[in-house]
Amino acid sequence: MKHVFARARQNGETNPWVIAMTVMLATFMEVLDTSVANVALPHIAGNLSAGVDESTWVLTSYLVSNAIVLPLTGWLSSVFGRKRFYMTCVVIFTASSFLCGMAPSLGLLVFFRILQGAGGGALQPVSQAILVESFPKEKQGMAMAVYGMGVVVAPIIGPTLGGWITDNYSWRWIFFINIPVGALSILMTTFLIFDPPYLIRKSLRGLRIDYIGLGLLSVGLGFLQVVLDKGEREDWFSSNFIVWCCFIAAAGLIGALLWELNRKDPVVDFRMLKERNFFLATVTMFMLGFVLYGSTVLLPLMLQTLIGYTAMLSGLVLSPGGLFTLLALPLVGRLTQKVEARWLVAIGLAITGFALLRMSKFDLDLDFWTAVRAWTFSRLGMAFLFIPINVMAFYFIPKEKMNNATGLINLARNIGGSVGIANVTTLLVRRAQVHQAILVAHLTPFDAPYRAAVQGAGQALMVQGSNPTLAHLQAQGLLYGNLLRQANMLAYVDAFWLLGVTFLAMIPFMFLMKSAKPHRAGPVAAH
């Protein structure tokens, strides 16, 4: 094994592609864990004698602790040293994954998921910072392609993988699979990853702990995540619980922003958002999370509830999209060496936006291949977004601020994802009610098409043996059930339309970006 690591390191330098593989091992599993447990919730609830609504805290607890740690990554890396901090996070994530799989009750499972989210929260930004520093400027697009393979593809395959493991083995194995990957990641990180000199000097110097900023940010992000995850179930502002959570979240986040802007050594350096490209890239990444996670929830839900697909079949509709994204990411990484990143982002926004508008034309007669083509086209556009957005974000950021930058932009994507999911689930409920109210106005004895439909259905039921009175009532029930399906389908159409228009509306903002021309190839930077 030592000989393998020795070949990976020559002349004291580590091959950047080996670094990429090393840091993406645990990161891929961490991103996967944000979605892999979704389909297993009914099994978890049944096995642990809990209600399905209670079991949603398995997801919420992970997202809350994950969101709190994300923006603190740069500060924690400075205090403890990036390599030491990264390895500690992998250990916490791996150990808590084992504990999650062994949990005997829902309460303990939620507690272990909090630990897992805290350990996993730093893996994304730290691995991204290491990748950005390991590759020279002209090859950072390829570095982001490797990162994108984990961060973009993992949420797509997560529900399908989680469903397969749960159906064929047990929900506990969705956590146990992290253990060998985590162990391998720790081994490779030990021998292949090293802190750059500026981080070593900073960690030795030490920093004063900003308890107030840390507390305000943790409270604000934690309660914001609870609002986004529980808002629809609690009927939003009709619930006192949600109102108070919103108030605490707003107070915490506004207080943290004002406090941190006036600190010499802030926990999170919000002053970085003054750099125009980084600010616009962060906003664009927020919208990427909004549409990526929102659409990933919409399509399988529609296929299973309205079209009648099984979980596995709906997963097969999504799988080609993940495969094409995986294949397109390296191509886009190479394009960033020749084309300005902002033009690639504009292309990606246009492709995905028009694909989502195409999906807003779906109806109840949707066939398998039409769904596959539309979804795959939309995911192809996503490949043109993730890499160039990151290239734009870090183009003017100095290396010593890279940890802070990656923490902020990953937080933007995760919060965008939570807002997107909350938005589409609320939109589905509200728009279905609106369409139902419009359509039900036609279900009256005075409407000729309705009378004809009831009569035709009643006659068909009488042929099958129903008496005239019962057949009439059954025919009305059938038509009302069909109306509900149609109202729900129209709600999905509205949601796809909103996501598509949102992306198209983002295109003009790309022209506000400062020009970040591709670098010419130079010597490969070592880590």
Buried (B, 14 or more C-beta within 10 A) or exposed (E): EEEEBEEBBEEEEBBBBBBBBBBBBBBBBBBBBBBBBBBBBEBBBEBBEBEEEBBBBBBBBBBBBBBBBBBBBBBBBBBBBBBEBBBBBBBBBBBBBBBBBEBEEBEBBBBBBBBBBBBBBBBBBBBBBBBBBBBBBBBBBBBBBBBBBBBBBBBBBBBBBBBBBBBEEBBBBBBBBBBEBBBBBBBBBEBBBBBBEEBBEBBEEEEEEBEBBBBBBBBBBBBBBBBBBBBBEBEBEEBEEBBEBBEBBBBBBEBBBEBBEEBEEBBBBBEBBEBEBBBBBBBBBBBBBBBBBBBBBBBBBBBBBBBEBEBEBBBBBBBBBBBBBBEBBBEBBBBBBEBBBBBBBBBBBBBBBBBBBBBBEBEEEBEEEBBBBBBBBBBBBBBBBBBBBBBBBBBEBEBEBBBBBBBBBBBBBBBBBBBBBBBBBBBBEEBBEEBBEEBEEEBEEEEEEBEEBBEEBBEBBBEEEBEEEEBBBBBBEBBEEBBBEBBBBBBBBBBBBBBBBBBBEBBEBBEEBEEBEBBEEEEBBBB
